[in-house]
Each structure stands twice: as structure tokens, then as C-alpha cells.
Amino acid sequence: MALDRKPAPNDLRAFWMPFTANRQFKQAPRLFVAAEGMHYTTHDGRQVLDGTAGLWCCNAGHKRPRIVEAIAAQAAELDYAPAFQMGHPKAFELANRLIGIAPEGMEHVFYTNSGSESVETALKIAIAWHRARGEGSRTRLIGRERGYHGVNFGGISVGGIVNNRRHFGALLTGVDHLPHTHLPGKNAFTRGQPEHGAELADDLERLVALHGAETIAAVIVEPMAGSTGVLMPPKGYLERLREITTKHGILLIFDEVITGFGRLGSSFAATHFGVQPDMITLAKGLTNGVIPMGAVLTTAAVHDAFMQGPDHMIELFHGYTYSGNPIACAAGLATLETYREEGLFERAGEIAPYWEDAVHSLRDCPHVIDIRNMGLIAGIELEPIAGQPTKRAFQAFLDAYDKGLLVRTTGDIIALSPPLIIEKAHIDQLFGTLREVHEDRRRPIVGLDPRDGEDRPRRGGRQQPPDTHRCRC
Ligand SMILES: Cc1ncc(COP(=O)(O)O)c(C=O)c1O
């Protein structure tokens, strides 16, 4: 009997895929089997241009020799060292290298394994920091509508994306939210930072008046909100948040899981915008997405408040089995070296104007209602299909994949964030393909695709028989 239950290795049913339309996927699987530079190879042997650096993480592109070699060498030398009460040299070396490129004021590094864990860590440090300084009443956390801070309970509590919150109960108590900064009526088709919306930061004064500053531990925001669909900070907004948090003794946390490591054309968003937070959360580009790793950067003021009491006592009761894992540290060091050697942060800044012109050339495409960009990021907002939110963008994602391009969608927004090694020819290909995807939907079609009831070219190739649950690789 047990043998009967054993699925074939290529059966698709057992793996419950994250943030995926599982049933749709398993009817028409999209599998990557290799990657190099700017491209993925699919299971059916096609090349797909990576318009999203994987999931905003492979900033140096794929299969980078230095990183591959560092991981192999580290695994052969020291595979694991206990993270608590023990150390290994590369954890210290990477921390120092990170501080070397970190924004002004950042002096310490706490390792995690993901962006979600970095967020939980930063929120916990914020609350514990006030307590360590005798302000134990400061426990309230302030996030922002449409914010994305990962998927753990702290992160979804301060986060502001409704589908990530509404299924999961009461979440953390003592959390409030600033308004989001998306003002399409005023800022549509802005290049770079929008003109309007700095005053939205003043809402923090309202929350202070409502709750009392002495109850608020921290404000956490993404300096550029990525996962909600690419929202740039309005001019002056982050500066105002900094002013108000400082005035009321509230810590300011920048979640730079996406904006870290060159995405905006500078090492970090804090550097890019010239605003100094108290903590920065990182992950993704830290190891080029190759090995799970995250980190929280803190100022000396945050760190030093914990360094009290007897020497033999643990100062912060927090950490993970894999905090500072040797192979992750080796990957991190090789990644930072690759960024440095190839000047990738500067490169992103240099090619950004070409990227900007290319994305805004799609302005006249059907259903495009907004385009926004900065560094090597762009968001293309589509008019939702009436009564079927998210479907238009999802269809564009599928069509783009058919045409050899990987994009990411969130709601009805296409989000683009290619590896920083992207060349002009790739940019032309990327936006040429997206134009085709949009134009295809304008053409009158003979025969409608039964999936959506919209004009849509029928194509062979992608669709598998709906009852298949086997990977065809
Ligand atoms: C700003 C931000 N914070 C946190 C996270 C969560 O990171 P992870 O998926 O590694 O937990 C993400 C992921 O996209 C993110 O964009």
C-alpha cells in the first residue's frame, strides 16, 4: 500500500507552491532548469530573458563564477558552524564588508535568512531597544498601507496588502498604518520621484496625537515600495518621516530588501535619497539570491543600548540556527566582490536613463494607465478587466513568458527589475516584447480564448491537457 501512495518524482501534486496559482500552474507548468547571465532556460529548451532578477534578487545576473566557486569551496572547507556562542571568520568579514558599503551611520549587522526574518528581527530589536533604555511603554509599530514586509506575523501586521493580511486572523495588536503614497490622479507617468505626496508623511503626527509618542516604538517603510507595484517616494516624503520620527523619539526602519544592492543606481536607497534611518533590513541581493540570507543593519546607538549587564549574559534573546551560515557568508562575500569588481551599482545608474525612456515608450499601449520608474525598476499599471482584478496583468505575464520574457505582476501592475548587468539590447528586447504582448490584445481575434472571454490569440505550445499533473521535463 505504501508503495502505491508513493508519487512519481516528477509528479507536480505534492509541492504546494508559494504565492502561486497552484491549479493553473500544474495544468501548464513553467519550469526553469538552468540560468546564465540574463537568461533562464526552460524545461522545454527555450531561453527566457530575466526581467525580474529572479524575484528582485539576482542583481549580478545568473551563474556568476565567483559566487559559484565560493559556495563550492566553502562547503568543502566549513559547512556549518553553530550560530549561538560560536563564530567563524567569514561572518565577521562579511559584516565588515557590508558596513563598508552601508549608508552613513550603520555600524552593526545582525544576520537572518530572509527578508521576512529581517523584518521580524528589526521590529523586535526596536521594541527591546526602548525597553533597554527604560521606555518599555514604546511597543506600538507603525507600518504603511500597501507596504510589503514579508509574510511572518510581524511583517504582515505592519504590512498593508490586504490579501496578505485578511486570511490570517487578528495579527499583532498595537499596530497602526500611515496612508500609502499612490496618487495616480496627480502623479501618473512620473519619471523618478513624484512631485506630490510629501505631506502624507505628516499623518504620523496624527498617529502620535492619537496614541501618544511614548507608546510608539518604530515606523517601518520601504523607501521604494516594490511588491505593491512599484511606488516611488514622493519628493520630500522620506525626509519628513525622518524629521517627525526623530522629533518624537521613534525609530525609523527602512526595509531595503528590494532597494538594497544597487537597484536604484546607488548601493542602498538610504544613500540614494540621503535619509538616514536607524535600522535597515536586507536580504535578496545580499547573496545574489543564490543562498537564503538576510541581515539587519543598525546604528551604534541601537546596538550599544543592549551592551549592558554582566558580560556573560546574552544581550539580545533572538537569532536563528542559520544566522551567518558559512556558505551564505561565502556567497555574500563573493556577491559583494562581484558588485564591486564590475561596478554594478554605478552601472545601474548609468543605464537607468535608457531604461526610463524605454519603459515610458509603452505609454500609448492599450490598457496602460500609469508608468513609473527609478534606477533599474519600473512599474506598468494596467486598467483592470471589469470584475476580474489581477487577471489582465496575469495574462500579460503568461503571454510574455510564451514570448521568452519573465516579468512579475502584482495586482494589475507589471513590475520590472532586471539584473544590473542588463545591456541596451536586452532592454530593447524586453520592452519590444511587452509592446507585442499589449498590441496582441488590441487586435481583433478570430476565436476567443475560453479562459478569459477577452480577445486573445489562440496559441499552441503553452497549454497542456488540463488533467496533467506531471512535469514534462
Ligand atoms: C520590502 C520587502 N521586505 C520583505 C520581503 C520578504 O522577503 P522574503 O521573501 O525573503 O522573506 C520582501 C520580499 O519581496 C520585500 O520586498
The ligand as a MOL file (V3000), in Angstrom:
LIG
                    3D

  0  0  0     0  0            999 V3000
M  V30 BEGIN CTAB
M  V30 COUNTS 16 16 0 0 0
M  V30 BEGIN ATOM
M  V30 1 C 10.4330 45.0450 1.0870 0
M  V30 2 C 10.4080 43.5820 1.3740 0
M  V30 3 N 10.5150 43.1580 2.6250 0
M  V30 4 C 10.4960 41.8550 2.9280 0
M  V30 5 C 10.3690 40.9040 1.9420 0
M  V30 6 C 10.3230 39.4630 2.2940 0
M  V30 7 O 11.4560 38.7940 1.8890 0
M  V30 8 P 11.4840 37.2000 1.8660 0
M  V30 9 O 10.5640 36.7490 0.7910 0
M  V30 10 O 12.9330 36.8890 1.6200 0
M  V30 11 O 11.0430 36.7400 3.2150 0
M  V30 12 C 10.2670 41.3060 0.6160 0
M  V30 13 C 10.1330 40.3240 -0.4730 0
M  V30 14 O 9.8760 40.6280 -1.6050 0
M  V30 15 C 10.2620 42.6820 0.3260 0
M  V30 16 O 10.1300 43.1250 -0.9220 0
M  V30 END ATOM
M  V30 BEGIN BOND
M  V30 1 1 1 2
M  V30 2 1 2 3
M  V30 3 2 2 15
M  V30 4 2 3 4
M  V30 5 1 4 5
M  V30 6 1 5 6
M  V30 7 2 5 12
M  V30 8 1 6 7
M  V30 9 1 7 8
M  V30 10 2 8 9
M  V30 11 1 8 10
M  V30 12 1 8 11
M  V30 13 1 12 13
M  V30 14 1 12 15
M  V30 15 2 13 14
M  V30 16 1 15 16
M  V30 END BOND
M  V30 END CTAB
M  END
